Amino acid sequence: MTLKSIVFFPLLLTLFEVSCSPKIWARQARVITCFKKWPQEVRVPINNIVAMEFPDKPGPSTPGTKDFAFTFVKNDIQIKGLVSGGRANYFVYVGGKRCSFKLKATNINSDDIIIVRYPAADSVEVKYDQ
């Protein structure tokens, strides 16, 4: 055995273990803000689902096209892309607010879990010293 193989083999083994670790390849849940005027893009996997988690139970909603299938479970909406390249606008009414989304069916950088949050309050607290 040469010195190169003694140093190179453990280094190669370590790099292989790190690259195969599920923590490296696992995608994080994406957090988006619920705006009623500015639609947020949701990348829905084709023939798979994305789960959208809302702070409150969402009310009934109507998709813009039949390119997607929807299932409501507690505070979640599960969306499945049915057609490659499918697109739709989607409005969800939750907690007295309207959330606007643009759905896009794709397997490239598609989302797994989306956590929807309400925007921060529109008012700003100002301290006034006398």
C-alpha positions as CSV (number, residue, x, y, z in Angstrom):
1,M,0.0,0.0,0.0
2,T,1.2,3.4,-0.9
3,L,0.8,6.5,1.2
4,K,-1.6,7.9,-1.4
5,S,-4.0,5.0,-1.1
6,I,-3.8,5.1,2.7
7,V,-4.9,8.8,2.7
8,F,-7.2,8.8,-0.4
9,F,-9.4,5.7,0.5
10,P,-10.6,7.0,3.9
11,L,-11.2,10.5,2.4
12,L,-13.2,8.9,-0.4
13,L,-15.2,6.8,2.0
14,T,-16.1,9.8,4.2
15,L,-17.3,11.9,1.2
16,F,-19.4,8.9,0.0
17,E,-21.1,8.6,3.5
18,V,-21.8,12.3,3.7
19,S,-23.3,12.5,0.2
20,C,-25.5,9.5,0.9
21,S,-26.8,10.9,4.1
22,P,-30.6,11.6,4.0
23,K,-30.1,14.9,5.8
24,I,-28.1,16.2,2.8
25,W,-30.8,15.4,0.2
26,A,-33.9,16.0,2.3
27,R,-35.9,19.1,1.2
28,Q,-37.0,21.6,3.8
29,A,-40.6,22.7,4.0
30,R,-41.0,26.0,2.2
31,V,-42.7,28.8,4.1
32,I,-44.7,31.3,2.1
33,T,-46.9,34.3,3.1
34,C,-50.6,34.4,2.3
35,F,-51.1,37.6,0.2
36,K,-54.5,38.2,-1.4
37,K,-53.2,40.5,-4.1
38,W,-49.9,38.9,-5.0
39,P,-50.2,35.2,-6.0
40,Q,-47.4,32.9,-4.6
41,E,-46.1,30.2,-6.9
42,V,-46.6,26.6,-5.8
43,R,-44.7,23.9,-7.8
44,V,-46.8,20.8,-7.7
45,P,-45.2,17.5,-8.5
46,I,-46.8,15.5,-11.4
47,N,-48.5,12.3,-10.2
48,N,-47.4,13.1,-6.6
49,I,-48.7,15.5,-4.0
50,V,-47.7,18.7,-2.2
51,A,-49.2,19.4,1.2
52,M,-50.1,23.0,2.0
53,E,-50.4,23.6,5.8
54,F,-52.6,26.6,6.8
55,P,-52.8,28.3,10.3
56,D,-56.6,27.6,10.3
57,K,-58.9,25.2,8.5
58,P,-59.4,26.3,4.9
59,G,-62.9,26.7,3.5
60,P,-64.1,25.3,0.2
61,S,-62.3,26.6,-2.9
62,T,-62.5,26.2,-6.6
63,P,-59.4,25.6,-8.8
64,G,-59.0,27.5,-12.1
65,T,-58.6,24.3,-14.2
66,K,-58.9,20.5,-13.9
67,D,-55.2,19.9,-14.1
68,F,-55.0,19.3,-10.4
69,A,-56.7,17.1,-7.8
70,F,-57.4,18.5,-4.3
71,T,-58.0,16.8,-0.9
72,F,-58.8,18.6,2.3
73,V,-57.4,17.1,5.6
74,K,-57.8,19.2,8.8
75,N,-55.7,22.3,8.2
76,D,-54.0,21.0,5.1
77,I,-54.8,21.0,1.4
78,Q,-53.1,18.2,-0.6
79,I,-52.7,19.0,-4.3
80,K,-51.8,16.4,-6.9
81,G,-50.6,17.4,-10.4
82,L,-52.5,15.5,-13.1
83,V,-51.1,17.0,-16.3
84,S,-47.5,17.8,-17.1
85,G,-47.2,21.6,-17.6
86,G,-50.6,22.2,-16.0
87,R,-51.2,25.7,-14.6
88,A,-54.0,27.2,-12.6
89,N,-54.8,30.1,-10.4
90,Y,-56.1,29.0,-6.9
91,F,-57.8,31.0,-4.2
92,V,-58.1,29.7,-0.7
93,Y,-60.3,31.3,2.0
94,V,-59.0,30.7,5.5
95,G,-59.5,32.5,8.7
96,G,-61.4,35.4,7.1
97,K,-58.6,36.0,4.6
98,R,-58.1,35.2,1.0
99,C,-54.8,33.6,-0.1
100,S,-53.8,33.7,-3.8
101,F,-51.7,31.0,-5.5
102,K,-50.4,30.2,-9.0
103,L,-50.2,26.4,-9.3
104,K,-47.6,24.9,-11.7
105,A,-47.3,21.2,-12.4
106,T,-43.7,20.2,-12.7
107,N,-41.2,17.7,-11.4
108,I,-38.3,20.2,-11.5
109,N,-37.8,21.7,-8.0
110,S,-41.3,20.8,-7.0
111,D,-42.5,21.4,-3.4
112,D,-43.2,18.7,-0.9
113,I,-44.6,20.7,2.0
114,I,-45.6,24.3,2.1
115,I,-46.3,26.1,5.3
116,V,-48.6,29.1,4.7
117,R,-48.3,32.1,7.1
118,Y,-50.4,35.3,7.4
119,P,-48.6,38.5,6.6
120,A,-47.4,40.7,9.5
121,A,-49.8,43.4,10.6
122,D,-50.2,46.4,8.3
123,S,-49.9,48.8,11.2
124,V,-46.7,49.9,12.8
125,E,-46.3,50.8,16.5
126,V,-44.7,54.2,17.0
127,K,-43.4,55.3,20.4
128,Y,-44.1,58.9,21.3
129,D,-42.2,60.5,24.1
130,Q,-43.5,63.6,25.8
